[in-house]
Amino acid sequence: MDPRYHEFLAGELAQIRQQGLWKEEWPILGAQGPRIRVKDRAQPVLNFCANNYLGLSSDPELMAAAHRSLDEWGYGLSSVRFICGTQGLHLELERKVAAFLGMQDAILFAACFDANGGVFEPLLGPDDAILTDRLNHASIIDGVRLCKAKRHVYDNANMHDLEAKLREAAGARFRLIVTDGVFSMDGTIAPLADICELADRHKAMVLVDDSHATGFMGRTGRGTPEHCGVHGRIDILTTTFGKALGGASGGCIAARQDVVDLLRQRSRPYLFSNTLPPVVAGATLRALALLSTTTALRDRLESNTRTFRERMTAAGFEIKPGVHPIVPIMFTRFAPDDAPLAQRFARALLDEGIYVKGFFFPVVPKGLSRIRVQISAAHESAQIDAAVAAFTKVGRALGVLG
Ligand SMILES: *Cc1c(COP(=O)(O)O)cnc(C)c1O
């Protein structure tokens, strides 16, 4: 290899470290769950940073369904869907996930990243406009880039700015508003009622990526459209099976029949990438069946979240208000020293047996460093108690609490 290229890589890598952006992977020594063992620590730690919202990642029933699917349908398909990669299982999952989300049909992808990568380009062209929230997920940003429609970025959840951008794009043939249902750094929910209102007024369409909501937000877990009272008014939903629905992998786009029909013909990650493995399809079907018969898990998640939010506020912490199980603990009072503080805080919590992640500039803006806690239905009350106690102890030791 060209020796200059090695030098170039060394420079890039050094720069990532200098900017404090180096991501260290910390192996966990066993299955995902609320209590895990991690590398270099003798004692298990309580896990408060997984997307395992409903505790289904290592759920015995889901694992049994995965085993049955493996036995019945095999391990891999070695094909894309339209050659010889469609099993009855995939069609059933598409039907069931569409019904769960209140849509006519759904189309499966290996991941929601692929769903977002493959949703815009087939549906819109150079005469169209996409209005996209500034804080949307990286996969939406990439998917929009692959599409020839004109892009208008509006400020996070800012309806004045969205309306201004809708006016700016008034000459477009079709306009599509695109938003995350939940913004994952803040745990805040997109104002979908207002967005649908604006969409109606301006004859625009709405796409919501509900990856951090499917299965638990809303009274029956249908996601942010249900939570916001606009179930049935969203034109296109994308979501993941890699978070609340078992957490393995896979994603989908759910929409009207004609939208899904066109995507099956033209969406490139669907046409040119391998079929979702039957193990994942079978376990996801089991998750949907479970969530369609009982709201017990999402109810428990809601109550765990409320308890944690109330007790952290009572303890004197500054948390971003809201109802989502993503709970950011903020250090704004300590700016400009908030970034080292968040790092020290997360390390000290690990010493107390609580595993959480700190986020600071440039991942979030300066002065908005935080520890992002994620609550699960699988957390027992004693584990929530332990987390609040550890936060309080570390908060006193580091001068965050009086
Ligand atoms: C996690 C996430 C994705 C990616 O989902 P995968 O199935 O893991 O690829 C896409 N969009 C949003 C909003 C997410 O939170």
The ligand as an SDF file (V2000), in Angstrom:
LIG
                    3D

 15 15  0  0  0  0  0  0  0  0999 V2000
  -31.6230    2.8330   15.7170 C   0  0  0  0  0  0  0  0  0  0  0  0
  -32.2150    3.6930   14.6770 C   0  0  0  0  0  0  0  0  0  0  0  0
  -32.1070    3.3730   13.3230 C   0  0  0  0  0  0  0  0  0  0  0  0
  -31.2960    2.2040   12.8330 C   0  0  0  0  0  0  0  0  0  0  0  0
  -31.9620    1.0180   13.0820 O   0  0  0  0  0  0  0  0  0  0  0  0
  -31.2240   -0.3670   12.7240 P   0  0  0  0  0  0  0  0  0  0  0  0
  -32.3310   -1.3130   12.5220 O   0  0  0  0  0  0  0  0  0  0  0  0
  -30.3480   -0.6700   13.8860 O   0  0  0  0  0  0  0  0  0  0  0  0
  -30.4380   -0.1230   11.4830 O   0  0  0  0  0  0  0  0  0  0  0  0
  -32.7450    4.1760   12.3970 C   0  0  0  0  0  0  0  0  0  0  0  0
  -33.4370    5.2610   12.7800 N   0  0  0  0  0  0  0  0  0  0  0  0
  -33.5460    5.6300   14.0750 C   0  0  0  0  0  0  0  0  0  0  0  0
  -34.3340    6.8300   14.4490 C   0  0  0  0  0  0  0  0  0  0  0  0
  -32.9230    4.8550   15.0620 C   0  0  0  0  0  0  0  0  0  0  0  0
  -33.0210    5.2280   16.3390 O   0  0  0  0  0  0  0  0  0  0  0  0
  1  2  1  0
  2  3  1  0
  2 14  2  0
  3  4  1  0
  3 10  2  0
  4  5  1  0
  5  6  1  0
  6  7  2  0
  6  8  1  0
  6  9  1  0
 10 11  1  0
 11 12  2  0
 12 13  1  0
 12 14  1  0
 14 15  1  0
M  END
$$$$
